[in-house]
């Protein structure tokens, strides 16, 4: 964690979600001492491409919050999953709707109305079902990793932290019985908390998720319905008016490629005051790769936020393509100001 407040918040949450485990068996299976081994074991719970997975359906309700912490819009996400390649997702939020079909031939087709669904809304299914980056243990082999065990009565919660330039870059904490993810904090300080696990379709799902940054909620989501799905469910049929060039929501770091444009400059005043941290924007990037509609999600200080906005607004990305076609995307853009320790 970056601050003492974040650490205390995480510990209190973990104590709450683990209280039910304390009432169970006091003897836990021995956990690996190698942090990469913990990550590798945990990743097995998030393999949606397993041949053993049966088709499923779920509905999620969610609440969004503004930067003052006040609740704003509510919405729902429906997810029909037939296979890793064939599935549909539909968001409904007020008068705004977005339906996305993924087909066996690798296409993504959309039908949308009203205003665009925000990036954090669009990521709810992925953040719930695939919160660990693919091949995370392998990708972190070159990083400095530390394994921690946090005690709560008879329950010990394993955490893995990665470090960059001596500072915590990301944190992953797991339920010791299931090795399901309880807490994730990424390099930008965005925090995800998971709980209320339920078994469906032969695997465990979290039914609740809270996403926040710097102690401020971005959204709360809860799975309202979960169950089996017929592989020929009519909801998977693609309508005739679906578009292949609709707005995309790429998930994960690096999907947009490295931008061209000015380098991030550290403001002299911020450096003198030892100000640092991540500035996070939500942005729309047009099909030519130009950055549009930068919306500040989080930042440590107005000085750094202004410098980050000035830089990011001049960036140009390689156009995002699907099936050889350039399409506009809505994505998360992060600029991190990091000082070396004195």
C-alpha positions, 0 to 999 in steps of 0.5 A: 500500500502507498499510505498508512491509511490504505493499509489500515483500510485493507486490514479492516476489510480483510478482518471482516471478510475473513470472520466467517473463515475463523469459525471454520477449521483452525488447520489450514493447508500449508501455503507456498512460501514462494510468492510466485507459487501463490500467484500461480495457484490463485490463477487456477481459479480464474481460468475461464477457458477451461474445457470443464466450464459449463455455460452460465449467466449472471446479472450484476447491479452496480452503484456509481459514485462521484468524486465527492463520494456521493452516489450517482447513477445505478445500472445493471450488467447481464452476462451470457457466457457460452465459451471463451469466444462466444458470449454477450454482455449488456449494460443498462444505466438510465437511458443508456444501453450497450450490448456486445456480442463476441462470436466464434469467428473472433468478431465483436458486434455492438448495439448501443443507445444513449450516452456511452457507458463509462470505462469502469462500468464496462470493466465490471464483468472482467474485474469480477471474473478475471481480476488477475492479469493473465500469466501474472506469476510469469510476468512478475518473474523479474520483479521484486516480490514479497510474501506476507501473512496477515493473522486474524485469530486462527485465519492467516491471509496470504498477500503478495506485493510487487515492488518497483524502485523500492515502492509497492507497485501492486498488492494481491491478497487471497482467501487462505481456504479458496485462494480467491482474490480478496484485495487487489491494489494496482500501481495507480492506487485503484483498489478492488475488494471482493467477498461473499463467494458462491460456487456455481458452474463448478467454480467459485465466484465473488458476489460483491466488489468495491472499487475505490481509489485513495479511499474514495469509492468509484463503484460498488457491484453485486451479483444478483443472479447466477445460474446455468445457461443453454449454449443455444440461448436466444440472447446469444443471437446477434441482431441484424443491426449490430455494428462491427465498428462500435466503441471498444473497451480494451482491458489491461495495461499496454493494450493501446501500445506506447503513445507518441508525443511529449514525455511526462515532465515532473513539475519543479514545484512538485519535485521540491515538495516531494509530491508523487503518485499516479494520475488516472484519467478515463479517456476516449481515443478516436479511431486515428489514435487521438486522445479525447475527453480526458476525465480525471478519476484520481490524482495526488495533487492539482499540480501533478494532475495539470501536468499529466493532463497537458501531456496526455492530451497531446499523445497519439496512440497507434489506432486500436484495431479489431479484425483489421479495422480501426475503432474508437476506444474508451480506456484508462490512461495512467501517468505515474510520478515517482521520485527516487528515495533520498 
